[in-house]
Amino acid sequence: MLASYDPYVYSHWPVLNGMGAPTLDCTGNVGRFVFYIETKAPGEVPTPRQWITINRMRRSGATVFVLDGDAIVMAEFAEWIRERAELAMEEETMYE
């Protein structure tokens, strides 16, 4: 889904090995808007350590999505991405 908004969306899905500071499954941006994603199997929730990271990110003003395949959450995520991609496209044309 993110690739359909290229080049306005960047995402990075690191492979973590337990070293360094914890992070979530994906770090990305849509234009100037930063987002983070934690993916879970249906019905699963983030671990306590992941909640600490999620809360730190949200306190800093970041948008964080926990995606577990729930259709409502996925639709909200898709709408968030679409709206910001449209803004990024508009902003790009302002400076041409």
Biopython code that builds the backbone (N, CA, C, O; Angstrom):
import numpy as np
from Bio.PDB.StructureBuilder import StructureBuilder

atoms = [
    (1, "MET", "N", (0.820, -1.181, 0.000)),
    (1, "MET", "CA", (0.000, 0.000, 0.000)),
    (1, "MET", "C", (0.868, 1.251, 0.000)),
    (1, "MET", "O", (0.554, 2.209, -0.706)),
    (2, "LEU", "N", (1.939, 1.267, 0.765)),
    (2, "LEU", "CA", (2.806, 2.442, 0.821)),
    (2, "LEU", "C", (3.455, 2.722, -0.530)),
    (2, "LEU", "O", (3.609, 3.880, -0.916)),
    (3, "ALA", "N", (3.829, 1.686, -1.240)),
    (3, "ALA", "CA", (4.510, 1.857, -2.526)),
    (3, "ALA", "C", (3.639, 2.580, -3.548)),
    (3, "ALA", "O", (4.159, 3.193, -4.481)),
    (4, "SER", "N", (2.329, 2.515, -3.383)),
    (4, "SER", "CA", (1.451, 3.178, -4.352)),
    (4, "SER", "C", (1.554, 4.700, -4.271)),
    (4, "SER", "O", (1.082, 5.397, -5.169)),
    (5, "TYR", "N", (2.164, 5.222, -3.208)),
    (5, "TYR", "CA", (2.331, 6.668, -3.060)),
    (5, "TYR", "C", (3.764, 7.125, -3.328)),
    (5, "TYR", "O", (4.108, 8.272, -3.040)),
    (6, "ASP", "N", (4.596, 6.253, -3.871)),
    (6, "ASP", "CA", (5.962, 6.620, -4.223)),
    (6, "ASP", "C", (5.909, 7.756, -5.241)),
    (6, "ASP", "O", (5.083, 7.668, -6.149)),
    (7, "PRO", "N", (6.699, 8.789, -5.171)),
    (7, "PRO", "CA", (7.861, 9.022, -4.325)),
    (7, "PRO", "C", (7.558, 9.826, -3.065)),
    (7, "PRO", "O", (8.484, 10.319, -2.420)),
    (8, "TYR", "N", (6.293, 9.971, -2.701)),
    (8, "TYR", "CA", (5.932, 10.828, -1.575)),
    (8, "TYR", "C", (6.018, 10.126, -0.223)),
    (8, "TYR", "O", (5.935, 10.773, 0.821)),
    (9, "VAL", "N", (6.184, 8.806, -0.241)),
    (9, "VAL", "CA", (6.268, 8.038, 1.008)),
    (9, "VAL", "C", (7.594, 7.304, 1.055)),
    (9, "VAL", "O", (7.989, 6.642, 0.095)),
    (10, "TYR", "N", (8.274, 7.431, 2.179)),
    (10, "TYR", "CA", (9.486, 6.660, 2.451)),
    (10, "TYR", "C", (9.191, 5.777, 3.647)),
    (10, "TYR", "O", (8.575, 6.231, 4.611)),
    (11, "SER", "N", (9.620, 4.522, 3.603)),
    (11, "SER", "CA", (9.487, 3.657, 4.778)),
    (11, "SER", "C", (10.730, 2.785, 4.905)),
    (11, "SER", "O", (11.342, 2.384, 3.915)),
    (12, "HIS", "N", (11.075, 2.509, 6.141)),
    (12, "HIS", "CA", (12.240, 1.680, 6.456)),
    (12, "HIS", "C", (11.794, 0.616, 7.448)),
    (12, "HIS", "O", (11.252, 0.930, 8.508)),
    (13, "TRP", "N", (12.024, -0.635, 7.100)),
    (13, "TRP", "CA", (11.625, -1.768, 7.933)),
    (13, "TRP", "C", (12.897, -2.489, 8.389)),
    (13, "TRP", "O", (13.317, -3.460, 7.759)),
    (14, "PRO", "N", (13.514, -2.016, 9.489)),
    (14, "PRO", "CA", (14.782, -2.615, 9.928)),
    (14, "PRO", "C", (14.610, -4.029, 10.468)),
    (14, "PRO", "O", (13.547, -4.401, 10.965)),
    (15, "VAL", "N", (15.676, -4.800, 10.358)),
    (15, "VAL", "CA", (15.723, -6.124, 10.972)),
    (15, "VAL", "C", (16.479, -5.951, 12.283)),
    (15, "VAL", "O", (17.679, -5.679, 12.282)),
    (16, "LEU", "N", (15.770, -6.110, 13.404)),
    (16, "LEU", "CA", (16.362, -5.844, 14.706)),
    (16, "LEU", "C", (17.003, -7.106, 15.273)),
    (16, "LEU", "O", (16.499, -8.214, 15.094)),
    (17, "ASN", "N", (18.114, -6.913, 15.954)),
    (17, "ASN", "CA", (18.801, -8.058, 16.558)),
    (17, "ASN", "C", (18.996, -7.878, 18.055)),
    (17, "ASN", "O", (19.798, -8.590, 18.659)),
    (18, "GLY", "N", (18.284, -6.947, 18.662)),
    (18, "GLY", "CA", (18.359, -6.773, 20.110)),
    (18, "GLY", "C", (19.440, -5.819, 20.578)),
    (18, "GLY", "O", (19.551, -5.562, 21.776)),
    (19, "MET", "N", (20.236, -5.289, 19.668)),
    (19, "MET", "CA", (21.294, -4.374, 20.063)),
    (19, "MET", "C", (20.814, -2.940, 19.886)),
    (19, "MET", "O", (20.053, -2.653, 18.962)),
    (20, "GLY", "N", (21.243, -2.051, 20.748)),
    (20, "GLY", "CA", (20.885, -0.647, 20.627)),
    (20, "GLY", "C", (19.522, -0.329, 21.203)),
    (20, "GLY", "O", (18.911, -1.153, 21.883)),
    (21, "ALA", "N", (19.053, 0.872, 20.923)),
    (21, "ALA", "CA", (17.770, 1.340, 21.438)),
    (21, "ALA", "C", (16.624, 0.638, 20.714)),
    (21, "ALA", "O", (16.722, 0.362, 19.518)),
    (22, "PRO", "N", (15.543, 0.351, 21.431)),
    (22, "PRO", "CA", (14.411, -0.302, 20.776)),
    (22, "PRO", "C", (13.703, 0.651, 19.823)),
    (22, "PRO", "O", (13.717, 1.868, 20.009)),
    (23, "THR", "N", (13.095, 0.084, 18.818)),
    (23, "THR", "CA", (12.275, 0.854, 17.892)),
    (23, "THR", "C", (11.118, -0.023, 17.455)),
    (23, "THR", "O", (10.970, -1.141, 17.949)),
    (24, "LEU", "N", (10.309, 0.457, 16.553)),
    (24, "LEU", "CA", (9.179, -0.311, 16.061)),
    (24, "LEU", "C", (9.502, -0.906, 14.706)),
    (24, "LEU", "O", (10.604, -0.724, 14.188)),
    (25, "ASP", "N", (8.540, -1.621, 14.128)),
    (25, "ASP", "CA", (8.786, -2.352, 12.887)),
    (25, "ASP", "C", (9.081, -1.455, 11.691)),
    (25, "ASP", "O", (9.843, -1.836, 10.802)),
    (26, "CYS", "N", (8.485, -0.271, 11.664)),
    (26, "CYS", "CA", (8.658, 0.598, 10.491)),
    (26, "CYS", "C", (8.759, 2.052, 10.924)),
    (26, "CYS", "O", (8.024, 2.513, 11.797)),
    (27, "THR", "N", (9.684, 2.760, 10.295)),
    (27, "THR", "CA", (9.809, 4.205, 10.427)),
    (27, "THR", "C", (9.616, 4.767, 9.032)),
    (27, "THR", "O", (10.225, 4.290, 8.075)),
    (28, "GLY", "N", (8.767, 5.784, 8.913)),
    (28, "GLY", "CA", (8.549, 6.335, 7.587)),
    (28, "GLY", "C", (8.088, 7.769, 7.626)),
    (28, "GLY", "O", (7.847, 8.347, 8.686)),
    (29, "ASN", "N", (7.975, 8.323, 6.447)),
    (29, "ASN", "CA", (7.417, 9.663, 6.337)),
    (29, "ASN", "C", (6.628, 9.783, 5.053)),
    (29, "ASN", "O", (6.906, 9.115, 4.057)),
    (30, "VAL", "N", (5.631, 10.658, 5.103)),
    (30, "VAL", "CA", (4.851, 11.042, 3.932)),
    (30, "VAL", "C", (5.070, 12.533, 3.824)),
    (30, "VAL", "O", (4.513, 13.304, 4.605)),
    (31, "GLY", "N", (5.879, 12.948, 2.858)),
    (31, "GLY", "CA", (6.247, 14.354, 2.811)),
    (31, "GLY", "C", (6.934, 14.722, 4.120)),
    (31, "GLY", "O", (7.946, 14.123, 4.485)),
    (32, "ARG", "N", (6.387, 15.702, 4.823)),
    (32, "ARG", "CA", (7.002, 16.151, 6.083)),
    (32, "ARG", "C", (6.400, 15.485, 7.316)),
    (32, "ARG", "O", (6.748, 15.851, 8.438)),
    (33, "PHE", "N", (5.503, 14.514, 7.131)),
    (33, "PHE", "CA", (4.832, 13.844, 8.240)),
    (33, "PHE", "C", (5.491, 12.506, 8.544)),
    (33, "PHE", "O", (5.573, 11.631, 7.682)),
    (34, "VAL", "N", (5.961, 12.357, 9.781)),
    (34, "VAL", "CA", (6.643, 11.135, 10.204)),
    (34, "VAL", "C", (5.634, 10.176, 10.830)),
    (34, "VAL", "O", (4.721, 10.591, 11.544)),
    (35, "PHE", "N", (5.818, 8.885, 10.549)),
    (35, "PHE", "CA", (4.969, 7.873, 11.179)),
    (35, "PHE", "C", (5.805, 6.652, 11.550)),
    (35, "PHE", "O", (6.887, 6.419, 11.012)),
    (36, "TYR", "N", (5.264, 5.889, 12.485)),
    (36, "TYR", "CA", (5.866, 4.628, 12.919)),
    (36, "TYR", "C", (4.783, 3.565, 12.897)),
    (36, "TYR", "O", (3.611, 3.855, 13.139)),
    (37, "ILE", "N", (5.180, 2.331, 12.607)),
    (37, "ILE", "CA", (4.240, 1.216, 12.582)),
    (37, "ILE", "C", (4.789, 0.075, 13.419)),
    (37, "ILE", "O", (5.961, -0.286, 13.306)),
    (38, "GLU", "N", (3.935, -0.487, 14.259)),
    (38, "GLU", "CA", (4.212, -1.758, 14.925)),
    (38, "GLU", "C", (3.186, -2.739, 14.378)),
    (38, "GLU", "O", (1.982, -2.503, 14.478)),
    (39, "THR", "N", (3.659, -3.837, 13.801)),
    (39, "THR", "CA", (2.746, -4.835, 13.257)),
    (39, "THR", "C", (2.580, -5.974, 14.249)),
    (39, "THR", "O", (3.519, -6.364, 14.942)),
    (40, "LYS", "N", (1.369, -6.493, 14.299)),
    (40, "LYS", "CA", (1.046, -7.595, 15.195)),
    (40, "LYS", "C", (0.169, -8.598, 14.472)),
    (40, "LYS", "O", (-0.553, -8.247, 13.539)),
    (41, "ALA", "N", (0.235, -9.840, 14.901)),
    (41, "ALA", "CA", (-0.699, -10.851, 14.414)),
    (41, "ALA", "C", (-2.089, -10.492, 14.939)),
    (41, "ALA", "O", (-2.206, -9.841, 15.977)),
    (42, "PRO", "N", (-3.139, -10.909, 14.235)),
    (42, "PRO", "CA", (-4.491, -10.587, 14.697)),
    (42, "PRO", "C", (-4.705, -10.967, 16.165)),
    (42, "PRO", "O", (-4.416, -12.086, 16.587)),
    (43, "GLY", "N", (-5.218, -10.001, 16.922)),
    (43, "GLY", "CA", (-5.513, -10.231, 18.337)),
    (43, "GLY", "C", (-4.343, -10.033, 19.281)),
    (43, "GLY", "O", (-4.535, -10.022, 20.497)),
    (44, "GLU", "N", (-3.132, -9.877, 18.752)),
    (44, "GLU", "CA", (-1.974, -9.657, 19.621)),
    (44, "GLU", "C", (-1.800, -8.166, 19.887)),
    (44, "GLU", "O", (-2.274, -7.324, 19.125)),
    (45, "VAL", "N", (-1.113, -7.859, 20.981)),
    (45, "VAL", "CA", (-0.866, -6.467, 21.366)),
    (45, "VAL", "C", (0.636, -6.265, 21.548)),
    (45, "VAL", "O", (1.377, -7.233, 21.719)),
    (46, "PRO", "N", (1.088, -5.009, 21.512)),
    (46, "PRO", "CA", (2.511, -4.749, 21.736)),
    (46, "PRO", "C", (2.966, -5.226, 23.119)),
    (46, "PRO", "O", (2.181, -5.291, 24.065)),
    (47, "THR", "N", (4.240, -5.553, 23.203)),
    (47, "THR", "CA", (4.832, -5.955, 24.483)),
    (47, "THR", "C", (4.970, -4.717, 25.366)),
    (47, "THR", "O", (4.872, -3.595, 24.869)),
    (48, "PRO", "N", (5.195, -4.901, 26.663)),
    (48, "PRO", "CA", (5.419, -3.732, 27.524)),
    (48, "PRO", "C", (6.553, -2.847, 27.019)),
    (48, "PRO", "O", (6.439, -1.621, 27.052)),
    (49, "ARG", "N", (7.638, -3.446, 26.556)),
    (49, "ARG", "CA", (8.756, -2.659, 26.022)),
    (49, "ARG", "C", (8.329, -1.868, 24.789)),
    (49, "ARG", "O", (8.727, -0.715, 24.627)),
    (50, "GLN", "N", (7.522, -2.475, 23.917)),
    (50, "GLN", "CA", (7.036, -1.778, 22.733)),
    (50, "GLN", "C", (6.100, -0.632, 23.121)),
    (50, "GLN", "O", (6.129, 0.424, 22.490)),
    (51, "TRP", "N", (5.262, -0.829, 24.163)),
    (51, "TRP", "CA", (4.382, 0.253, 24.617)),
    (51, "TRP", "C", (5.199, 1.437, 25.129)),
    (51, "TRP", "O", (4.830, 2.590, 24.906)),
    (52, "ILE", "N", (6.298, 1.159, 25.808)),
    (52, "ILE", "CA", (7.176, 2.254, 26.269)),
    (52, "ILE", "C", (7.660, 3.058, 25.064)),
    (52, "ILE", "O", (7.614, 4.289, 25.067)),
    (53, "THR", "N", (8.124, 2.349, 24.033)),
    (53, "THR", "CA", (8.607, 3.016, 22.820)),
    (53, "THR", "C", (7.480, 3.775, 22.130)),
    (53, "THR", "O", (7.668, 4.924, 21.730)),
    (54, "ILE", "N", (6.313, 3.152, 21.985)),
    (54, "ILE", "CA", (5.163, 3.801, 21.354)),
    (54, "ILE", "C", (4.799, 5.081, 22.099)),
    (54, "ILE", "O", (4.590, 6.123, 21.479)),
    (55, "ASN", "N", (4.725, 5.007, 23.416)),
    (55, "ASN", "CA", (4.358, 6.182, 24.218)),
    (55, "ASN", "C", (5.405, 7.287, 24.124)),
    (55, "ASN", "O", (5.051, 8.465, 24.070)),
    (56, "ARG", "N", (6.683, 6.928, 24.104)),
    (56, "ARG", "CA", (7.740, 7.940, 23.936)),
    (56, "ARG", "C", (7.598, 8.635, 22.585)),
    (56, "ARG", "O", (7.719, 9.856, 22.492)),
    (57, "MET", "N", (7.346, 7.862, 21.558)),
    (57, "MET", "CA", (7.193, 8.436, 20.221)),
    (57, "MET", "C", (5.978, 9.358, 20.170)),
    (57, "MET", "O", (6.058, 10.467, 19.642)),
    (58, "ARG", "N", (4.861, 8.904, 20.715)),
    (58, "ARG", "CA", (3.648, 9.722, 20.695)),
    (58, "ARG", "C", (3.814, 10.999, 21.513)),
    (58, "ARG", "O", (3.337, 12.060, 21.111)),
    (59, "ARG", "N", (4.484, 10.904, 22.651)),
    (59, "ARG", "CA", (4.729, 12.112, 23.465)),
    (59, "ARG", "C", (5.559, 13.137, 22.703)),
    (59, "ARG", "O", (5.422, 14.340, 22.929)),
    (60, "SER", "N", (6.412, 12.672, 21.810)),
    (60, "SER", "CA", (7.248, 13.589, 21.033)),
    (60, "SER", "C", (6.491, 14.199, 19.856)),
    (60, "SER", "O", (7.026, 15.048, 19.142)),
    (61, "GLY", "N", (5.252, 13.767, 19.657)),
    (61, "GLY", "CA", (4.440, 14.297, 18.569)),
    (61, "GLY", "C", (4.337, 13.391, 17.356)),
    (61, "GLY", "O", (3.687, 13.750, 16.374)),
    (62, "ALA", "N", (4.960, 12.236, 17.401)),
    (62, "ALA", "CA", (4.918, 11.317, 16.264)),
    (62, "ALA", "C", (3.571, 10.605, 16.186)),
    (62, "ALA", "O", (2.877, 10.449, 17.191)),
    (63, "THR", "N", (3.219, 10.185, 14.996)),
    (63, "THR", "CA", (2.026, 9.377, 14.781)),
    (63, "THR", "C", (2.459, 7.921, 14.734)),
    (63, "THR", "O", (3.356, 7.550, 13.977)),
    (64, "VAL", "N", (1.809, 7.097, 15.554)),
    (64, "VAL", "CA", (2.161, 5.680, 15.643)),
    (64, "VAL", "C", (0.910, 4.846, 15.363)),
    (64, "VAL", "O", (-0.162, 5.098, 15.913)),
    (65, "PHE", "N", (1.076, 3.862, 14.508)),
    (65, "PHE", "CA", (0.000, 2.931, 14.197)),
    (65, "PHE", "C", (0.391, 1.538, 14.676)),
    (65, "PHE", "O", (1.517, 1.091, 14.459)),
    (66, "VAL", "N", (-0.551, 0.854, 15.331)),
    (66, "VAL", "CA", (-0.384, -0.555, 15.667)),
    (66, "VAL", "C", (-1.336, -1.300, 14.742)),
    (66, "VAL", "O", (-2.555, -1.218, 14.888)),
    (67, "LEU", "N", (-0.764, -2.023, 13.792)),
    (67, "LEU", "CA", (-1.555, -2.697, 12.765)),
    (67, "LEU", "C", (-1.576, -4.192, 13.015)),
    (67, "LEU", "O", (-0.537, -4.852, 13.050)),
    (68, "ASP", "N", (-2.796, -4.716, 13.190)),
    (68, "ASP", "CA", (-2.944, -6.157, 13.428)),
    (68, "ASP", "C", (-3.921, -6.797, 12.446)),
    (68, "ASP", "O", (-4.449, -7.881, 12.691)),
    (69, "GLY", "N", (-4.149, -6.107, 11.336)),
    (69, "GLY", "CA", (-5.049, -6.636, 10.327)),
    (69, "GLY", "C", (-6.498, -6.222, 10.520)),
    (69, "GLY", "O", (-7.342, -6.531, 9.679)),
    (70, "ASP", "N", (-6.808, -5.523, 11.621)),
    (70, "ASP", "CA", (-8.168, -5.048, 11.856)),
    (70, "ASP", "C", (-8.562, -4.109, 10.719)),
    (70, "ASP", "O", (-7.845, -3.151, 10.429)),
    (71, "ALA", "N", (-9.693, -4.376, 10.075)),
    (71, "ALA", "CA", (-10.104, -3.616, 8.894)),
    (71, "ALA", "C", (-10.299, -2.134, 9.189)),
    (71, "ALA", "O", (-9.953, -1.297, 8.355)),
    (72, "ILE", "N", (-10.839, -1.791, 10.344)),
    (72, "ILE", "CA", (-11.073, -0.391, 10.687)),
    (72, "ILE", "C", (-9.749, 0.344, 10.859)),
    (72, "ILE", "O", (-9.577, 1.445, 10.336)),
    (73, "VAL", "N", (-8.827, -0.253, 11.580)),
    (73, "VAL", "CA", (-7.522, 0.375, 11.801)),
    (73, "VAL", "C", (-6.771, 0.500, 10.474)),
    (73, "VAL", "O", (-6.136, 1.522, 10.217)),
    (74, "MET", "N", (-6.839, -0.529, 9.637)),
    (74, "MET", "CA", (-6.165, -0.474, 8.345)),
    (74, "MET", "C", (-6.757, 0.631, 7.469)),
    (74, "MET", "O", (-6.025, 1.317, 6.757)),
    (75, "ALA", "N", (-8.073, 0.804, 7.520)),
    (75, "ALA", "CA", (-8.717, 1.872, 6.742)),
    (75, "ALA", "C", (-8.294, 3.243, 7.265)),
    (75, "ALA", "O", (-8.057, 4.158, 6.477)),
    (76, "GLU", "N", (-8.197, 3.393, 8.589)),
    (76, "GLU", "CA", (-7.741, 4.663, 9.170)),
    (76, "GLU", "C", (-6.306, 4.963, 8.744)),
    (76, "GLU", "O", (-5.977, 6.099, 8.399)),
    (77, "PHE", "N", (-5.454, 3.935, 8.770)),
    (77, "PHE", "CA", (-4.062, 4.102, 8.347)),
    (77, "PHE", "C", (-3.999, 4.507, 6.875)),
    (77, "PHE", "O", (-3.282, 5.442, 6.520)),
    (78, "ALA", "N", (-4.742, 3.813, 6.022)),
    (78, "ALA", "CA", (-4.741, 4.120, 4.593)),
    (78, "ALA", "C", (-5.218, 5.547, 4.343)),
    (78, "ALA", "O", (-4.659, 6.244, 3.497)),
    (79, "GLU", "N", (-6.236, 5.986, 5.062)),
    (79, "GLU", "CA", (-6.750, 7.347, 4.907)),
    (79, "GLU", "C", (-5.715, 8.372, 5.367)),
    (79, "GLU", "O", (-5.533, 9.401, 4.717)),
    (80, "TRP", "N", (-5.038, 8.098, 6.481)),
    (80, "TRP", "CA", (-3.997, 8.996, 6.998)),
    (80, "TRP", "C", (-2.896, 9.162, 5.945)),
    (80, "TRP", "O", (-2.464, 10.278, 5.655)),
    (81, "ILE", "N", (-2.451, 8.042, 5.380)),
    (81, "ILE", "CA", (-1.401, 8.079, 4.355)),
    (81, "ILE", "C", (-1.888, 8.852, 3.132)),
    (81, "ILE", "O", (-1.178, 9.722, 2.628)),
    (82, "ARG", "N", (-3.094, 8.541, 2.649)),
    (82, "ARG", "CA", (-3.631, 9.188, 1.456)),
    (82, "ARG", "C", (-3.724, 10.703, 1.624)),
    (82, "ARG", "O", (-3.318, 11.456, 0.739)),
    (83, "GLU", "N", (-4.262, 11.148, 2.767)),
    (83, "GLU", "CA", (-4.401, 12.590, 3.005)),
    (83, "GLU", "C", (-3.054, 13.296, 2.996)),
    (83, "GLU", "O", (-2.921, 14.370, 2.408)),
    (84, "ARG", "N", (-2.066, 12.712, 3.635)),
    (84, "ARG", "CA", (-0.754, 13.351, 3.703)),
    (84, "ARG", "C", (-0.011, 13.275, 2.376)),
    (84, "ARG", "O", (0.751, 14.182, 2.043)),
    (85, "ALA", "N", (-0.222, 12.210, 1.621)),
    (85, "ALA", "CA", (0.392, 12.122, 0.289)),
    (85, "ALA", "C", (-0.182, 13.208, -0.619)),
    (85, "ALA", "O", (0.546, 13.813, -1.406)),
    (86, "GLU", "N", (-1.480, 13.451, -0.509)),
    (86, "GLU", "CA", (-2.085, 14.526, -1.290)),
    (86, "GLU", "C", (-1.497, 15.878, -0.902)),
    (86, "GLU", "O", (-1.224, 16.708, -1.769)),
    (87, "LEU", "N", (-1.300, 16.104, 0.397)),
    (87, "LEU", "CA", (-0.658, 17.346, 0.847)),
    (87, "LEU", "C", (0.751, 17.459, 0.285)),
    (87, "LEU", "O", (1.156, 18.526, -0.176)),
    (88, "ALA", "N", (1.496, 16.364, 0.323)),
    (88, "ALA", "CA", (2.873, 16.381, -0.195)),
    (88, "ALA", "C", (2.880, 16.705, -1.684)),
    (88, "ALA", "O", (3.747, 17.443, -2.153)),
    (89, "MET", "N", (1.929, 16.162, -2.424)),
    (89, "MET", "CA", (1.845, 16.447, -3.864)),
    (89, "MET", "C", (1.516, 17.922, -4.091)),
    (89, "MET", "O", (2.102, 18.566, -4.961)),
    (90, "GLU", "N", (0.581, 18.451, -3.307)),
    (90, "GLU", "CA", (0.229, 19.875, -3.422)),
    (90, "GLU", "C", (1.418, 20.768, -3.089)),
    (90, "GLU", "O", (1.682, 21.740, -3.795)),
    (91, "GLU", "N", (2.139, 20.441, -2.011)),
    (91, "GLU", "CA", (3.286, 21.239, -1.607)),
    (91, "GLU", "C", (4.374, 21.198, -2.669)),
    (91, "GLU", "O", (5.047, 22.199, -2.915)),
    (92, "GLU", "N", (4.544, 20.053, -3.292)),
    (92, "GLU", "CA", (5.560, 19.927, -4.338)),
    (92, "GLU", "C", (5.242, 20.857, -5.508)),
    (92, "GLU", "O", (6.144, 21.496, -6.050)),
    (93, "THR", "N", (3.982, 20.940, -5.899)),
    (93, "THR", "CA", (3.616, 21.784, -7.028)),
    (93, "THR", "C", (3.741, 23.272, -6.675)),
    (93, "THR", "O", (3.909, 24.104, -7.566)),
    (94, "MET", "N", (3.659, 23.610, -5.379)),
    (94, "MET", "CA", (3.807, 25.000, -4.961)),
    (94, "MET", "C", (5.200, 25.533, -5.260)),
    (94, "MET", "O", (5.375, 26.732, -5.481)),
    (95, "TYR", "N", (6.192, 24.645, -5.266)),
    (95, "TYR", "CA", (7.583, 25.084, -5.399)),
    (95, "TYR", "C", (8.173, 24.802, -6.776)),
    (95, "TYR", "O", (9.383, 24.929, -6.966)),
    (96, "GLU", "N", (7.345, 24.425, -7.729)),
    (96, "GLU", "CA", (7.853, 24.149, -9.073)),
    (96, "GLU", "C", (8.062, 25.430, -9.843)),
    (96, "GLU", "O", (8.487, 25.395, -10.998)),
]
sb = StructureBuilder()
sb.init_structure("model")
sb.init_model(0)
sb.init_chain("A")
sb.init_seg("    ")
for serial, (resi, resn, name, xyz) in enumerate(atoms, 1):
    if name == "N":
        sb.init_residue(resn, " ", resi, " ")
    sb.init_atom(name, np.array(xyz, "f"), 0.0, 1.0, " ", f" {name:<3s}", serial, name[0])
structure = sb.get_structure()
